[in-house]
Amino acid sequence: LRMLALERKNDQVVKLHLEPLGQAACASCIAYCDNGVVFLGSRTGDSQLIRLVQQPVANGADSMLVDTQGIQPQQHRNANMNYFQVIDSFTNLGPIVDF
């Protein structure tokens, strides 16, 4: 999971960069609810309800996380830390095929 950060100077965007937030379910849709709570909807895995946090938290061994497909986080971030907490996970029942 990554966040696109815009750096502004005098009301102009001067730089774009991606901030890694941690490992999460592969999302096909993302919806910001309120107060830092985000819903990650997934077609291929379990959907998650997460809360964004300012201080990193450790990945739990029992967390429902997926590999980032070889993408390395920036050097100032720890690969075992997330900037979000999983509030709830919703089991994927799909695909449901009706014949």
PyMOL commands that set and color helices and strands:
alter all, ss='L'
color gray80, all
select strands_A, chain A and resi 2-9+12-20+29-34+37-41+47-58+81-90
alter strands_A, ss='S'
color yellow, strands_A
deselect
rebuild
show_as cartoon
